[in-house]
Amino acid sequence: MALNDIMLRSAKPRERRYKLFDEAGLYVIVTPEGGKWWRLRYRWVGKEQTLSLGTYPAVSLKQARLSRDAIRLQVREGVNPSEARKAQEPTALGDSFECQARQWHEARAPRWSAVHAGRVLRDLERDVWPWIGKRPVAGLTALDLKPVLARIRDRGAIESAHRVLQVIGQVFRYAVAGGYAERNPAVDLKGWLPSPSRRHFATITEPKAIGRLMRDLDGYQGSLAVRCALRLAPRLMVRPGELRQAEWAEIDLEAALWRIPAAKMKGRQEHLVPLARQCVAILKELQPLTGRGCYLFPSVRGWSRPMSANTVNTALRTLGYASDTLTAHGFRALASTRLNEQGWPPDVIERQLSHAERNKVRSAYNRASYMAERAKMMQAWADDLDALAAGGEVVGIRKKSA
């Protein structure tokens, strides 16, 4: 049976790598780390050959099929695709910066979340490859890199410029290891870019303002799916990308638990989210609308992908909350601030926020999940939000006595 996007997106990692077959020799290898690698099998002079076609979703199902058809046409015309690939001009293959960057990305992507892998690829496609992508990686110098970074800097995206410089440096280190370059010129630009201003996600922490916010979210007049996303966002404490990519297969309403796979998490570790009674009720309201599909919040452009990354923020602007007042990511800061003020153990809060332990020694020993405490805290937090929405306030759910 031919593959489709829903099958590809919902394919979960297993203990051992396994294959999902499409048609005419095309298949995907799903790795234990969550990577999805396109491969094409064909025969040449009676022997089986295999070619790599990139990784999903960076290479879409449609793109992989187009590549498959082009390669099979080469075979019919008496051309060995493997040899043809090797014979391409160097700047179109091995020693170009774009080729080295693609190979580096393909090698690293299985260890990243899909969101991070996609962002890195978009940064390269938009800000780097149009200017230096076709040039031999060995000939690039710091002077060639400065205009690339300056374009990003000049549009005010200082953090993006630092991120792109870091990616460029990693690509050069990969090229050096492969023998395509002698050194990494990105190190010569250390300190050249202005330091990014430390930015905190805008949020609301004053109790009466939180109450108004919750009433506004409940009264949102847009689509039911977006309204449910708005109501869940402050109660779940997850990152916006984790919420919008939530799948029904990950939700256990009976156990009141959301199990987010490692491949979707920033830290590449499975994350458990206890669901308060209020969250279960919201999900049961949403299920008749989107439950027959993969995603809780499908895109308006089609059910095969999740809603846009800007949907929740756009809804907040519709409700009158400016970007310097509240962002989708700010719901996490809101919860963290309130729960710390109320005396909940910091380890429990940080674990529920899926923050990595900064102390490496402590991280090696602290493997506790605190599930019982987290479930209790998440229910208390949802109750607190309800109380604030009703015009009251729960003071000191776990407040330490003076």
C-alpha positions, 0 to 999 in steps of 0.5 A: 500500500502506498504511503501518505503523509498521515502514515509518515507523520504518525510512524513512531520510533521502535527499539530497532529501525524498521521500514515503511514501503511506498511503491516502485522501490521507494521506502522510509527507514524509521530509526530508534531516535525518530529519524525518517530516512528516504531510500530508493532501491533499484537494480543495475546490471542484475545487482540491487543498488540503494540511493539516499534521497534525504530525510522526511519531512525535509524531503516531502513524500511528493519530492521523494516520488519525483526523485524516484521517478527521475532515477528510474528514468535514468535506469531505463535510459541506461544510466547508472544513477549512482555513477551519475550522482558521483559524476556531477560537477563538484560545485553541484555535489560534493564540495559545495557549501549547500551539499555539505550543509544538506549532508550535515543536516541529514546526519544530525536531524534524527537527534533533533525534534522535527520543529528544530530540524525544519527551522534549521533547514529554513534558515539555510534555505532563506539566509545562506544558500542563495548567497554561498550555497553553490560555492566550493566550501573550501574556498569560503572565508570569513569575508564571504560569510560577513555579508550573509550575516550582515543581511540578517543583522540589518533586518534586526534579527540579531538572535537569528544571525547568531543562530545562523553563524553557529550552524555555518560553523557546524557545517564547516566542522563537518566539511573539515572532518570529511576532507572537503575543507581545511579550516572553519572560517566561522571562528574568525567572526566570533565577537563580530555580531552585536550581542542579542538583548536578553528577551523574556516571553511576554506574560501576565502574572497579576491575579486579576489580569489572569482572571480576565485573560481566562474569561477572554479565552473562554469567550473566544469567538473563532473556530472551536479548534482554536478556542480549545487550543487557547483554553488548553495552552495555560493549563498544560504548560507545554511549548506552543510547538508541542501543543499544536503538533499534539496527536490523538494517538498520544492522548489517553483520556481514561488515564488523563495523560498525554504522552509526548514522544521524544522526537517532538521534544526539545530535549529529545526525551519522552514527556508526560503531561498529566491532564486535569479534569478541565483539560479532559473536558476540553479534549472531549469537546474537541474530539468529535470535531477533529478526532477522526484525524491525526492532529488535535488541531489540524491546519485549515489547509488540510488535515495532514498537517498541524495548525500554523505556528502563528495561530494561537498568537494571532488569536491572542491579538484578536482578543486584544493582547499585544505581543509585548503583553502576552505570547503563546510561550508566555503561558509557561512563564505565567504558570511557572511564576504562580506555582513557584509563588505558591510554594510548589517544589521547584524540581516538580515545576521544572520537570513538568516544564520539561526543562533540562537540569543545568547542573550536569552532575545533578542531572546524572543522578536526578532521574525522578519523574515526580508523577504523583506530585505533578498530577496533583500540581496540574489539577491544582493549577487548573483549579486555580485558573478557574478560581481566578476566572470566577473572580476569586483567587486560590492563595497558597495551594502549597504555600509554606507557612511563615 
